[in-house]
Amino acid sequence: MLEVVPGGACPTRLRPMSRRRYVKRDVVQAGLDADADAAWEVGLREAARIAARADELQALRELGTLERAEPPASATKSPGAD
C-alpha cells in the first residue's frame, strides 16, 4: 500500500507504507471488530430478554392473572374529564 507524504517540489510524493503501520492498523481494526461483536451480543441478549418478558406477560394474560393486576379503567381517567 502507498501513502501520500509531504515534501519537496512534488506535494504528493508516494512511498510504500511500513510493515509497522500495517500491524498497527490490524491491531486497531481487531479492537474495533471485537467492540462491534460485543455490542452485537449485548443486543441479542437484550432482544432475548424482551422476548422472554413478552412470553411471560402473554402467559399471565392467558391465565387471567395480568388482568387483575392492571388498574381499573376508572383509575386511568384524568381528573375533570367528566
BELLIN-V374751 format. One record per run of one state. SS is the DSSP state (A for helix, B for strand, O for the rest). FROM is the first residue (numbers start at 1). TO is the last residue. Records with the same first field share a line. If there is no record, write none. Layout:
SS = FROM-TO + FROM-TO
This chain:
O = 1-1 + 6-12 + 17-18 + 64-64 + 70-72 + 77-82
B = 2-5 + 13-16
A = 19-63 + 65-69 + 73-76
